[in-house]
Amino acid sequence: MAFINTLYNLWPDGDKKVPGLRDGIAAAAPAVFAKYGIDSPLLVAHVMAQISHECGAGRDVVENMNYTTKRIMEVWPTRFPTTADAAPFSGNPRSLANKVYNGRMGNRLGSDDGYNFRGRGGSQTTGREGYERVAKVTKIDVVNHPDYLIDPRFFLECAVADFVECGCLPYAKQDNILKVTKKLNGGTVGLQDRVDWLVKWKKALKPTAPAPRNKA
């Protein structure tokens, strides 16, 4: 009950992009947490802190690639060093995603993989390899049906499976949010927001653990 109440309180706009998302998460939580070893308030807090950051508490469940020329140059300065380089991709999400994501993360060159496998779901799973990883563990065919990652029935399991498969769980048990973030994100993007979310979830769920560590 504490988890459900916290979810609804901390994700007030959680159903705006995907109707019924919070109900789906709440219904799935007991079985999903048990299946993936999320067996304490501390681990639930770490999982949900990362998910809350990655998908904007349900507001940003699919990566938005609809950027202006200026923003494209800011995000990918090496790939788009000039206005002339970036302008053809402004307001063109499919072309931009294919340009920046194809040829890596398992995405094939000359395909729509970059766009089809852009960030989705609670952990913002990205790239064909990421989608295949989630599909293998969950047996949910997110490769052929990418939007299953944001389906209320599967949203939580896909995100938790990704969290575990990325190697986050041992560091969540240590309450080390820096290392959890590095495993899931590949870096430390948004670390302070993740810390803030962890504080909120821990306060609500009251795990018996020290303050979050954000040092290596």
Backbone as ProteinMPNN parsed JSONL, in Angstrom:
{"seq_chain_A": "MAFINTLYNLWPDGDKKVPGLRDGIAAAAPAVFAKYGIDSPLLVAHVMAQISHECGAGRDVVENMNYTTKRIMEVWPTRFPTTADAAPFSGNPRSLANKVYNGRMGNRLGSDDGYNFRGRGGSQTTGREGYERVAKVTKIDVVNHPDYLIDPRFFLECAVADFVECGCLPYAKQDNILKVTKKLNGGTVGLQDRVDWLVKWKKALKPTAPAPRNKA", "coords_chain_A": {"N_chain_A": [[0.829, -1.212, 0.0], [1.976, 1.223, 0.751], [3.752, 1.618, -1.344], [2.034, 1.955, -3.57], [0.542, 4.233, -2.856], [2.62, 6.079, -2.728], [3.556, 6.059, -5.361], [1.366, 7.205, -6.749], [1.292, 9.689, -5.512], [3.839, 10.811, -6.055], [3.987, 10.72, -8.784], [2.089, 12.588, -10.139], [1.197, 13.318, -12.687], [1.353, 11.029, -14.109], [-0.258, 9.512, -15.817], [-0.814, 10.929, -18.085], [0.515, 10.778, -20.584], [0.404, 8.06, -21.131], [-2.462, 6.533, -20.723], [-3.694, 5.045, -17.77], [-1.263, 4.172, -16.851], [-0.137, 4.314, -14.231], [-1.87, 2.65, -12.799], [-1.281, 0.246, -14.062], [1.414, -0.132, -13.333], [1.139, -0.317, -10.548], [-0.431, -2.638, -10.323], [1.269, -4.56, -11.36], [3.477, -4.534, -9.705], [3.879, -6.225, -7.238], [4.39, -8.905, -8.233], [6.426, -8.451, -10.115], [8.53, -7.22, -8.628], [9.092, -9.315, -6.869], [9.92, -11.306, -8.683], [12.321, -10.281, -9.729], [13.991, -9.902, -7.603], [13.751, -7.593, -6.066], [13.55, -6.882, -3.14], [13.29, -5.342, -0.839], [12.497, -2.258, 0.909], [14.556, -0.416, 0.404], [15.689, -1.278, -2.047], [13.468, -1.067, -3.737], [13.154, 1.689, -3.608], [15.503, 2.563, -4.881], [15.217, 1.479, -7.486], [12.834, 2.753, -8.312], [13.558, 5.422, -8.108], [15.41, 5.702, -10.186], [13.794, 5.03, -12.395], [11.851, 7.024, -12.16], [13.337, 9.314, -12.712], [14.31, 8.734, -15.346], [12.038, 8.505, -17.019], [10.706, 10.805, -16.479], [8.785, 10.703, -14.434], [6.662, 9.443, -15.707], [5.987, 11.262, -17.641], [7.642, 11.493, -19.827], [7.911, 9.193, -21.682], [8.784, 8.225, -24.1], [11.622, 8.839, -26.034], [12.141, 12.099, -27.106], [12.899, 13.208, -30.187], [12.628, 15.48, -31.625], [14.166, 18.061, -32.376], [15.447, 21.444, -32.369], [17.636, 23.196, -34.668], [19.658, 24.523, -33.252], [19.59, 23.144, -30.786], [20.284, 20.575, -31.564], [22.971, 20.951, -32.269], [23.981, 21.575, -29.78], [23.615, 19.225, -28.298], [24.937, 17.246, -29.76], [27.711, 18.132, -30.486], [30.058, 17.338, -31.829], [29.223, 15.702, -33.928], [27.59, 17.461, -35.305], [28.884, 20.088, -36.158], [28.373, 22.536, -37.389], [25.824, 24.92, -38.401], [24.848, 24.297, -40.914], [25.313, 21.561, -41.004], [23.548, 20.588, -39.066], [20.972, 21.57, -39.679], [19.406, 20.061, -41.677], [18.318, 18.061, -40.112], [16.717, 19.133, -38.239], [13.597, 19.241, -36.649], [12.992, 16.774, -37.666], [12.525, 13.97, -36.547], [12.863, 11.156, -37.105], [14.956, 10.96, -39.031], [17.005, 12.21, -37.593], [17.321, 10.534, -35.329], [18.117, 8.159, -36.588], [20.501, 9.029, -37.691], [22.148, 9.65, -35.448], [22.095, 7.369, -33.866], [22.325, 5.008, -35.361], [24.54, 2.351, -36.367], [25.666, 1.806, -33.958], [25.14, 0.445, -30.639], [23.945, -1.869, -31.468], [22.337, -1.143, -33.547], [21.52, -1.128, -36.976], [23.272, 0.115, -39.801], [21.897, 2.245, -42.327], [19.246, 1.704, -41.815], [16.037, 1.879, -40.066], [16.543, 1.526, -37.43], [17.69, 3.218, -35.463], [15.685, 5.103, -34.973], [13.447, 3.449, -34.435], [14.312, 2.082, -32.187], [14.789, 4.023, -30.281], [15.07, 5.804, -27.133], [12.938, 4.382, -24.727], [10.294, 3.758, -22.362], [10.376, 2.865, -18.816], [13.067, 2.757, -18.062], [14.204, 4.02, -20.119], [15.17, 2.419, -22.268], [17.469, 1.885, -24.844], [18.463, 1.423, -28.223], [18.941, -1.39, -30.431], [20.282, -3.56, -29.233], [19.753, -3.12, -26.522], [16.957, -3.389, -26.457], [16.757, -6.034, -27.294], [18.005, -7.286, -25.157], [16.206, -6.793, -23.04], [13.968, -8.131, -24.066], [14.873, -10.78, -24.128], [15.153, -11.437, -21.425], [12.64, -10.902, -20.269], [10.82, -12.166, -21.914], [9.023, -10.726, -23.336], [8.052, -9.382, -26.344], [9.584, -6.923, -27.24], [11.176, -6.142, -29.286], [9.994, -6.564, -31.813], [7.723, -5.244, -31.219], [8.036, -2.392, -30.2], [6.61, -0.503, -28.652], [5.58, -1.936, -26.569], [7.173, -1.488, -24.427], [6.161, 0.739, -23.208], [3.664, 0.039, -22.56], [1.109, -0.218, -20.163], [0.808, -2.761, -18.991], [3.287, -3.967, -19.169], [5.233, -2.169, -18.575], [6.55, -1.735, -16.024], [7.872, -4.218, -15.553], [9.633, -4.398, -17.753], [11.291, -2.185, -17.293], [12.386, -2.768, -14.759], [13.669, -5.191, -15.291], [15.621, -4.286, -17.088], [17.089, -2.624, -15.387], [18.144, -4.526, -13.605], [19.565, -6.214, -15.376], [21.474, -4.487, -16.343], [23.255, -4.434, -14.329], [22.796, -3.057, -11.966], [21.796, -3.831, -9.483], [23.566, -4.914, -7.348], [24.851, -2.573, -6.483], [22.735, -0.979, -5.731], [21.971, -2.35, -3.462], [24.079, -1.665, -1.87], [23.497, 0.902, -1.463], [24.525, 2.84, -3.156], [24.228, 5.312, -5.128], [25.592, 6.602, -7.159], [27.078, 4.628, -8.52], [25.006, 2.943, -9.29], [23.698, 4.64, -11.081], [25.704, 4.998, -13.044], [25.857, 2.413, -14.078], [23.307, 2.052, -15.201], [22.91, 4.298, -16.838], [25.303, 4.715, -18.149], [26.862, 6.799, -17.631], [26.883, 9.816, -15.737], [24.674, 11.396, -16.097], [22.182, 13.605, -15.084], [22.477, 13.105, -12.349], [22.038, 14.489, -9.873], [19.259, 14.904, -9.902], [18.417, 12.274, -9.821], [19.351, 11.551, -7.299], [17.725, 13.239, -5.776], [15.208, 12.127, -6.338], [15.588, 9.635, -5.173], [15.795, 10.281, -2.466], [13.168, 11.154, -2.025], [11.66, 8.79, -2.525], [12.757, 7.063, -0.624], [12.103, 8.383, 1.73], [9.337, 8.135, 1.702], [8.951, 5.355, 1.651], [10.485, 4.533, 3.729], [12.982, 2.972, 4.155], [15.41, 1.162, 6.082], [18.196, 2.488, 6.012], [21.33, 4.194, 5.376], [21.978, 7.667, 4.417], [21.891, 8.358, 0.869], [24.753, 7.333, -0.972], [26.907, 9.072, -3.078], [29.401, 8.842, -4.064], [32.314, 7.474, -5.572]], "CA_chain_A": [[0.0, 0.0, 0.0], [2.859, 2.393, 0.784], [4.293, 1.812, -2.688], [0.991, 2.473, -4.453], [0.264, 5.617, -2.466], [3.771, 6.893, -3.1], [3.542, 6.173, -6.81], [0.354, 8.174, -7.168], [1.652, 11.008, -4.995], [5.054, 11.334, -6.686], [3.765, 10.771, -10.232], [0.73, 13.126, -10.299], [0.846, 13.393, -14.11], [1.864, 9.791, -14.664], [-1.152, 8.882, -16.801], [-1.152, 11.856, -19.162], [1.035, 10.276, -21.85], [-0.083, 6.683, -21.292], [-3.578, 6.33, -19.8], [-3.666, 3.821, -16.982], [0.109, 3.731, -16.578], [0.091, 4.09, -12.798], [-2.608, 1.442, -12.419], [-0.524, -0.893, -14.564], [2.591, -0.298, -12.48], [0.689, -0.782, -9.23], [-0.901, -4.024, -10.423], [2.388, -5.451, -11.677], [4.588, -4.397, -8.769], [4.21, -7.357, -6.357], [4.987, -10.02, -8.967], [7.676, -8.018, -10.758], [9.576, -7.049, -7.622], [9.464, -10.647, -6.383], [10.616, -12.031, -9.753], [13.649, -9.744, -10.002], [14.765, -9.759, -6.37], [13.617, -6.262, -5.464], [12.903, -7.463, -1.96], [13.356, -4.473, 0.338], [12.16, -0.866, 0.59], [15.724, 0.254, -0.154], [15.82, -1.613, -3.458], [12.34, -0.446, -4.428], [13.443, 3.12, -3.708], [16.524, 2.777, -5.914], [14.608, 1.201, -8.788], [11.851, 3.769, -8.665], [14.252, 6.695, -8.295], [15.957, 5.71, -11.54], [12.68, 5.074, -13.336], [11.222, 8.342, -12.061], [14.169, 10.258, -13.469], [14.459, 8.385, -16.756], [10.815, 8.757, -17.799], [10.042, 12.025, -16.027], [7.6, 10.323, -13.655], [5.595, 9.088, -16.624], [5.703, 12.338, -18.602], [8.539, 11.411, -20.991], [8.103, 7.747, -21.801], [9.466, 7.957, -25.372], [12.602, 9.891, -26.292], [11.714, 13.11, -28.066], [14.011, 13.559, -31.08], [12.194, 16.629, -32.429], [15.025, 19.123, -31.88], [15.803, 22.569, -33.215], [19.024, 23.178, -35.144], [20.527, 24.928, -32.142], [19.655, 22.093, -29.782], [21.051, 19.468, -32.148], [24.39, 21.305, -32.163], [24.353, 21.54, -28.367], [23.625, 17.851, -27.804], [25.928, 16.459, -30.504], [28.585, 19.143, -31.115], [31.045, 16.721, -32.715], [28.529, 15.227, -35.125], [26.966, 18.589, -36.008], [29.666, 21.268, -35.745], [27.898, 23.776, -38.013], [24.39, 25.027, -38.656], [24.561, 23.569, -42.156], [25.29, 20.133, -40.686], [22.41, 20.246, -38.215], [19.691, 22.046, -40.194], [18.552, 19.049, -42.326], [17.749, 17.128, -39.145], [15.839, 19.888, -37.357], [12.194, 18.91, -36.857], [12.919, 15.51, -38.401], [12.943, 13.007, -35.516], [13.308, 9.868, -37.643], [16.277, 11.115, -39.635], [17.971, 12.53, -36.55], [17.582, 9.333, -34.54], [18.905, 7.231, -37.396], [21.839, 9.606, -37.863], [22.977, 9.628, -34.237], [22.08, 6.083, -33.178], [22.659, 3.861, -36.207], [25.945, 1.998, -36.359], [26.084, 1.505, -32.582], [24.108, -0.134, -29.776], [23.278, -2.928, -32.208], [21.521, -0.59, -34.63], [22.111, -1.352, -38.293], [23.393, 1.253, -40.706], [20.959, 2.224, -43.433], [17.947, 1.18, -41.372], [15.298, 2.745, -39.142], [16.773, 1.048, -36.062], [17.927, 4.326, -34.545], [14.396, 5.676, -34.61], [12.575, 2.425, -33.847], [14.823, 1.667, -30.885], [15.178, 5.171, -29.462], [14.757, 5.588, -25.723], [11.527, 4.128, -24.376], [9.941, 3.046, -21.152], [10.779, 3.339, -17.502], [14.518, 2.913, -17.982], [14.615, 4.598, -21.402], [15.932, 1.429, -23.012], [17.863, 2.472, -26.122], [19.261, 0.6, -29.117], [18.477, -2.757, -30.675], [20.852, -4.449, -28.226], [19.018, -2.92, -25.291], [15.634, -3.984, -26.62], [16.937, -7.493, -27.324], [18.324, -7.69, -23.786], [14.952, -6.807, -22.282], [13.11, -9.19, -24.616], [15.409, -12.085, -23.737], [14.913, -11.678, -19.998], [11.22, -10.832, -19.903], [10.0, -12.904, -22.89], [8.087, -9.771, -23.927], [8.658, -9.11, -27.646], [9.709, -5.487, -27.446], [11.923, -5.894, -30.519], [9.008, -6.422, -32.879], [6.658, -4.359, -30.729], [8.745, -1.483, -29.29], [5.742, 0.218, -27.72], [5.309, -2.743, -25.382], [7.945, -0.912, -23.326], [5.363, 1.763, -22.52], [2.354, -0.54, -22.274], [0.959, -0.33, -18.712], [0.94, -4.144, -18.544], [4.669, -4.426, -19.225], [6.126, -1.039, -18.304], [7.388, -1.928, -14.845], [8.767, -5.36, -15.707], [10.702, -4.07, -18.698], [12.219, -1.256, -16.647], [13.102, -3.466, -13.683], [14.571, -6.153, -15.94], [16.747, -3.516, -17.607], [17.844, -2.204, -14.201], [18.884, -5.683, -13.098], [20.492, -6.704, -16.392], [22.57, -3.526, -16.473], [24.168, -4.626, -13.205], [22.547, -2.041, -10.937], [21.297, -4.356, -8.206], [24.553, -4.966, -6.256], [25.144, -1.234, -5.983], [21.543, -0.532, -5.019], [22.046, -2.977, -2.132], [25.07, -0.89, -1.128], [22.962, 2.268, -1.402], [25.477, 3.687, -3.873], [23.471, 5.775, -6.287], [26.5, 6.958, -8.249], [27.394, 3.436, -9.308], [23.749, 2.517, -9.914], [23.481, 5.525, -12.219], [26.691, 4.696, -14.081], [25.508, 1.148, -14.71], [22.09, 2.19, -16.002], [23.006, 5.409, -17.783], [26.578, 4.731, -18.843], [27.543, 8.008, -17.173], [26.256, 10.389, -14.542], [23.703, 12.395, -16.534], [21.025, 13.753, -14.202], [22.735, 12.477, -11.051], [21.394, 15.168, -8.75], [17.824, 14.618, -9.951], [18.255, 10.89, -9.355], [19.515, 11.61, -5.836], [16.516, 13.863, -5.224], [14.146, 11.125, -6.402], [15.863, 8.587, -4.181], [15.428, 10.824, -1.163], [11.703, 11.157, -1.938], [11.155, 7.421, -2.406], [13.178, 6.5, 0.663], [11.312, 9.025, 2.787], [7.984, 7.582, 1.663], [8.965, 3.913, 1.926], [11.179, 4.406, 5.017], [13.938, 1.867, 4.31], [16.395, 1.347, 7.133], [19.475, 2.59, 5.322], [21.922, 5.526, 5.52], [21.739, 8.578, 3.3], [22.465, 7.817, -0.359], [26.138, 7.642, -1.294], [27.113, 9.426, -4.479], [30.839, 8.836, -4.3], [32.816, 6.218, -6.155]], "C_chain_A": [[0.862, 1.261, 0.0], [3.407, 2.68, -0.611], [3.246, 2.461, -3.596], [0.69, 3.933, -4.138], [1.394, 6.548, -2.898], [3.821, 7.114, -4.603], [2.558, 7.245, -7.261], [0.691, 9.588, -6.692], [2.834, 11.63, -5.747], [4.939, 11.434, -8.203], [2.372, 11.348, -10.51], [0.26, 13.2, -11.744], [1.222, 12.106, -14.843], [1.01, 9.133, -15.723], [-1.421, 9.755, -18.025], [-0.672, 11.369, -20.527], [0.506, 8.872, -22.153], [-1.206, 6.463, -20.287], [-3.469, 4.994, -19.077], [-2.279, 3.349, -16.598], [0.325, 3.431, -15.098], [-0.664, 2.864, -12.304], [-1.852, 0.189, -12.864], [0.695, -1.184, -13.72], [2.188, -0.877, -11.133], [0.273, -2.245, -9.27], [0.256, -4.994, -10.611], [3.419, -5.531, -10.566], [4.858, -5.633, -7.903], [4.915, -8.502, -7.081], [6.33, -9.641, -9.567], [8.796, -7.885, -9.741], [10.035, -8.396, -7.078], [10.307, -11.387, -7.42], [12.061, -11.578, -9.908], [14.455, -9.428, -8.738], [14.771, -8.378, -5.773], [12.828, -6.47, -4.17], [13.028, -6.628, -0.692], [12.946, -3.063, -0.061], [13.333, -0.103, -0.019], [15.849, -0.02, -1.648], [14.674, -1.04, -4.272], [12.62, 1.043, -4.628], [14.473, 3.396, -4.806], [15.957, 2.547, -7.313], [13.7, 2.357, -9.202], [12.467, 5.15, -8.81], [14.8, 6.794, -9.707], [14.85, 5.809, -12.586], [12.045, 6.464, -13.35], [12.018, 9.384, -12.823], [14.109, 9.976, -14.962], [13.218, 8.74, -17.577], [10.051, 9.984, -17.317], [8.759, 11.75, -15.276], [6.393, 10.068, -14.552], [5.306, 10.125, -17.698], [6.517, 12.221, -19.889], [8.892, 9.949, -21.25], [8.746, 7.32, -23.115], [10.384, 9.137, -25.662], [12.123, 10.817, -27.397], [12.91, 13.544, -28.909], [13.675, 14.76, -31.965], [12.917, 17.884, -31.93], [15.164, 20.264, -32.894], [17.26, 22.422, -33.67], [19.992, 23.506, -34.015], [20.686, 23.811, -31.127], [20.444, 20.889, -30.292], [22.542, 19.735, -32.001], [24.872, 21.275, -30.721], [24.515, 20.108, -27.865], [24.719, 17.028, -28.465], [26.904, 17.396, -31.223], [29.614, 18.554, -32.072], [30.411, 16.275, -34.022], [27.992, 16.376, -35.979], [27.681, 19.882, -35.621], [29.166, 22.592, -36.323], [26.382, 23.744, -38.187], [24.006, 24.238, -39.907], [24.502, 22.063, -41.93], [23.998, 19.739, -39.98], [21.056, 20.536, -38.848], [18.839, 20.969, -40.867], [17.84, 18.111, -41.353], [16.808, 17.82, -38.151], [14.377, 19.579, -37.673], [11.983, 17.628, -37.619], [13.378, 14.379, -37.482], [13.487, 11.694, -36.071], [14.726, 9.963, -38.214], [17.343, 11.389, -38.585], [18.329, 11.286, -35.735], [18.43, 8.341, -35.312], [20.341, 7.726, -37.576], [22.702, 9.381, -36.622], [23.062, 8.254, -33.572], [22.459, 4.893, -34.056], [24.166, 3.626, -36.226], [26.504, 1.764, -34.972], [24.894, 0.967, -31.805], [23.313, -1.23, -30.488], [22.414, -2.448, -33.351], [22.248, -0.714, -35.96], [22.173, -0.051, -39.089], [22.382, 1.116, -41.845], [19.592, 1.676, -43.087], [17.229, 2.234, -40.542], [15.517, 2.334, -37.689], [16.95, 2.191, -35.076], [16.635, 4.946, -34.052], [13.515, 4.656, -33.899], [12.999, 2.047, -32.441], [15.397, 2.836, -30.099], [14.686, 4.931, -28.031], [13.27, 5.442, -25.448], [11.442, 3.517, -22.986], [10.519, 3.631, -19.885], [12.262, 3.515, -17.324], [15.081, 3.547, -19.238], [15.588, 3.662, -22.13], [16.198, 1.957, -24.41], [18.712, 1.492, -26.924], [18.727, -0.817, -29.259], [19.015, -3.712, -29.617], [20.108, -4.333, -26.905], [17.64, -3.556, -25.338], [15.732, -5.512, -26.62], [17.246, -8.032, -25.934], [17.057, -7.796, -22.942], [14.051, -7.95, -22.759], [13.572, -10.568, -24.157], [15.059, -12.423, -22.297], [13.431, -11.794, -19.685], [10.322, -11.733, -20.739], [8.875, -12.035, -23.452], [8.72, -9.263, -25.219], [8.712, -7.615, -27.956], [10.515, -5.16, -28.704], [10.963, -5.678, -31.681], [7.853, -5.511, -32.507], [7.272, -3.374, -29.723], [7.856, -0.79, -28.268], [5.252, -0.649, -26.563], [6.063, -2.187, -24.17], [7.154, 0.149, -22.565], [3.933, 1.295, -22.278], [2.211, -0.701, -20.759], [1.136, -1.745, -18.179], [2.396, -4.56, -18.366], [5.686, -3.384, -18.773], [7.084, -1.325, -17.156], [8.351, -3.096, -15.033], [9.909, -5.045, -16.656], [11.746, -3.16, -18.048], [13.036, -1.95, -15.564], [14.081, -4.479, -14.255], [15.808, -5.453, -16.472], [17.666, -3.084, -16.477], [18.727, -3.351, -13.704], [19.94, -6.138, -14.103], [21.66, -5.749, -16.626], [23.567, -3.622, -15.317], [23.98, -3.655, -12.065], [22.315, -2.624, -9.54], [22.35, -4.418, -7.098], [24.842, -3.599, -5.648], [23.935, -0.606, -5.295], [21.539, -1.11, -3.605], [23.049, -2.254, -1.237], [24.619, 0.556, -0.903], [23.907, 3.264, -2.067], [24.846, 4.154, -5.178], [24.373, 6.188, -7.447], [26.769, 5.749, -9.134], [26.141, 2.848, -9.953], [23.519, 3.328, -11.183], [24.441, 5.221, -13.361], [26.348, 3.405, -14.814], [24.309, 1.306, -15.64], [22.267, 3.194, -17.133], [24.264, 5.372, -18.635], [27.422, 5.938, -18.478], [26.846, 8.514, -15.929], [25.253, 11.48, -14.902], [22.52, 12.424, -15.564], [21.232, 13.215, -12.809], [21.994, 13.167, -9.908], [19.89, 14.929, -8.74], [17.543, 13.198, -9.471], [18.393, 10.813, -7.834], [18.25, 12.172, -5.189], [15.348, 12.874, -5.239], [14.368, 10.03, -5.353], [15.486, 9.049, -2.782], [13.908, 10.782, -0.979], [11.156, 9.742, -1.74], [11.547, 6.793, -1.079], [12.369, 7.097, 1.809], [9.924, 8.415, 2.864], [7.952, 6.119, 2.08], [9.684, 3.574, 3.22], [12.071, 3.162, 5.113], [14.931, 2.181, 5.405], [17.783, 1.329, 6.483], [20.021, 4.003, 5.517], [21.55, 6.403, 4.336], [22.437, 8.052, 2.054], [23.895, 8.266, -0.573], [26.229, 7.996, -2.773], [28.584, 9.621, -4.782], [31.26, 7.471, -4.831], [33.292, 5.279, -5.047]], "O_chain_A": [[0.533, 2.246, -0.661], [3.516, 3.838, -1.017], [3.552, 3.415, -4.311], [0.596, 4.766, -5.039], [1.155, 7.659, -3.371], [4.096, 8.221, -5.066], [2.903, 8.101, -8.076], [0.41, 10.566, -7.384], [2.831, 12.825, -6.04], [5.709, 12.155, -8.838], [1.537, 10.642, -11.075], [-0.941, 13.149, -12.007], [1.389, 12.107, -16.062], [1.498, 8.277, -16.461], [-2.18, 9.359, -18.909], [-1.378, 11.529, -21.523], [0.2, 8.549, -23.301], [-0.934, 6.229, -19.11], [-3.192, 3.958, -19.682], [-2.124, 2.245, -16.075], [0.908, 2.404, -14.752], [-0.148, 2.116, -11.473], [-1.79, -0.801, -12.136], [0.987, -2.341, -13.418], [2.816, -1.812, -10.637], [0.587, -3.008, -8.356], [0.234, -6.11, -10.092], [4.165, -6.507, -10.492], [6.01, -6.061, -7.841], [5.926, -9.012, -6.597], [7.272, -10.433, -9.53], [9.898, -8.383, -9.967], [11.227, -8.602, -6.85], [11.3, -12.025, -7.071], [12.938, -12.396, -10.188], [15.485, -8.758, -8.809], [15.698, -8.02, -5.045], [11.616, -6.264, -4.116], [12.886, -7.153, 0.412], [13.033, -2.701, -1.234], [13.13, 0.765, -0.868], [16.089, 0.9, -2.43], [14.888, -0.573, -5.39], [12.352, 1.59, -5.698], [14.33, 4.351, -5.57], [16.198, 3.344, -8.22], [13.799, 2.868, -10.318], [11.95, 5.974, -9.565], [14.677, 7.833, -10.356], [14.956, 6.576, -13.543], [11.742, 7.01, -14.411], [11.447, 10.238, -13.502], [13.882, 10.888, -15.757], [13.337, 9.221, -18.703], [8.897, 10.191, -17.69], [7.764, 12.455, -15.444], [5.262, 10.422, -14.216], [4.47, 9.895, -18.572], [6.139, 12.777, -20.92], [10.033, 9.53, -21.058], [9.204, 6.185, -23.24], [9.978, 10.293, -25.549], [11.75, 10.373, -28.482], [13.832, 14.18, -28.397], [14.369, 15.02, -32.948], [12.359, 18.669, -31.163], [15.018, 20.071, -34.101], [18.015, 21.622, -33.119], [21.017, 22.845, -33.848], [21.794, 23.554, -30.655], [21.184, 20.26, -29.537], [23.298, 18.831, -31.644], [26.039, 20.983, -30.462], [25.435, 19.809, -27.104], [25.36, 16.205, -27.812], [26.915, 17.441, -32.453], [30.003, 19.214, -33.036], [30.99, 16.449, -35.094], [27.943, 16.286, -37.206], [27.151, 20.68, -34.848], [29.499, 23.657, -35.803], [25.751, 22.689, -38.126], [22.96, 23.591, -39.944], [23.73, 21.365, -42.587], [23.423, 18.687, -40.261], [20.089, 19.822, -38.583], [17.627, 20.956, -40.648], [16.874, 17.444, -41.723], [16.18, 17.16, -37.323], [13.963, 19.648, -38.831], [10.904, 17.407, -38.169], [14.496, 13.883, -37.622], [14.477, 11.172, -35.556], [15.585, 9.136, -37.906], [18.455, 10.866, -38.671], [19.504, 11.021, -35.483], [19.357, 7.747, -34.76], [21.28, 6.93, -37.609], [23.856, 8.968, -36.734], [23.987, 7.994, -32.804], [22.878, 3.861, -33.532], [24.96, 4.56, -36.118], [27.706, 1.544, -34.825], [23.76, 1.033, -32.279], [22.156, -1.487, -30.154], [21.817, -3.26, -34.057], [23.444, -0.439, -36.056], [21.254, 0.768, -39.053], [22.056, 0.007, -42.269], [18.857, 1.231, -43.969], [17.738, 3.336, -40.337], [14.761, 2.745, -36.809], [16.416, 2.14, -33.968], [16.498, 5.275, -32.874], [12.906, 4.965, -32.875], [12.161, 1.73, -31.597], [16.359, 2.68, -29.348], [13.972, 3.964, -27.765], [12.456, 6.26, -25.874], [12.366, 2.861, -22.504], [11.074, 4.73, -19.873], [12.691, 4.34, -16.516], [16.298, 3.609, -19.412], [16.674, 4.065, -22.546], [15.283, 2.42, -25.091], [19.578, 0.814, -26.371], [18.138, -1.372, -28.331], [18.284, -4.584, -29.149], [19.859, -5.34, -26.242], [17.206, -4.188, -24.375], [14.901, -6.197, -26.024], [16.796, -9.121, -25.576], [16.864, -8.773, -22.219], [13.445, -8.65, -21.947], [12.75, -11.426, -23.833], [14.71, -13.562, -21.987], [13.013, -12.673, -18.932], [9.199, -12.038, -20.339], [7.892, -12.552, -23.981], [9.84, -8.753, -25.182], [7.986, -7.113, -28.814], [10.529, -4.009, -29.141], [11.105, -4.722, -32.443], [7.099, -5.061, -33.369], [7.05, -3.508, -28.52], [8.288, -0.518, -27.148], [4.576, -0.147, -25.665], [5.647, -2.386, -23.029], [7.449, 0.426, -21.402], [3.088, 2.075, -21.84], [3.101, -1.265, -20.123], [1.566, -1.924, -17.039], [2.709, -5.4, -17.522], [6.866, -3.693, -18.608], [8.296, -1.171, -17.303], [9.531, -2.976, -14.704], [11.054, -5.401, -16.374], [12.947, -3.352, -18.237], [14.245, -1.74, -15.465], [15.199, -4.612, -13.758], [16.921, -5.959, -16.328], [18.888, -3.17, -16.6], [19.91, -3.16, -13.421], [21.079, -6.416, -13.727], [22.727, -6.176, -17.067], [24.605, -2.961, -15.333], [24.899, -3.442, -11.274], [22.608, -1.975, -8.535], [22.052, -4.002, -5.979], [25.054, -3.482, -4.441], [24.089, 0.206, -4.382], [21.146, -0.429, -2.657], [22.902, -2.227, -0.015], [25.297, 1.329, -0.226], [24.068, 4.391, -1.598], [24.924, 3.473, -6.201], [23.953, 6.128, -8.602], [26.695, 5.842, -10.359], [26.215, 2.307, -11.056], [23.187, 2.776, -12.232], [24.034, 5.189, -14.523], [26.527, 3.31, -16.028], [24.298, 0.755, -16.741], [21.82, 2.959, -18.256], [24.29, 5.938, -19.727], [28.549, 6.09, -18.95], [26.284, 7.735, -15.159], [25.008, 12.386, -14.106], [21.931, 11.386, -15.264], [20.256, 12.891, -12.132], [21.389, 12.5, -9.068], [19.303, 14.767, -7.67], [16.546, 12.953, -8.793], [17.643, 10.098, -7.169], [17.768, 11.648, -4.185], [14.588, 12.791, -4.275], [13.417, 9.564, -4.726], [14.919, 8.282, -2.003], [13.418, 10.42, 0.09], [10.293, 9.519, -0.891], [10.755, 6.071, -0.475], [11.996, 6.393, 2.747], [9.392, 8.2, 3.954], [7.035, 5.689, 2.78], [9.528, 2.477, 3.756], [11.932, 2.379, 6.053], [15.261, 3.345, 5.632], [18.446, 0.294, 6.419], [19.251, 4.922, 5.797], [20.904, 5.96, 3.386], [23.459, 7.374, 2.157], [24.22, 9.438, -0.382], [25.682, 7.289, -3.62], [28.971, 10.435, -5.621], [30.622, 6.454, -4.559], [33.75, 4.171, -5.33]]}, "name": "protein", "num_of_chains": 1, "seq": "MAFINTLYNLWPDGDKKVPGLRDGIAAAAPAVFAKYGIDSPLLVAHVMAQISHECGAGRDVVENMNYTTKRIMEVWPTRFPTTADAAPFSGNPRSLANKVYNGRMGNRLGSDDGYNFRGRGGSQTTGREGYERVAKVTKIDVVNHPDYLIDPRFFLECAVADFVECGCLPYAKQDNILKVTKKLNGGTVGLQDRVDWLVKWKKALKPTAPAPRNKA"}
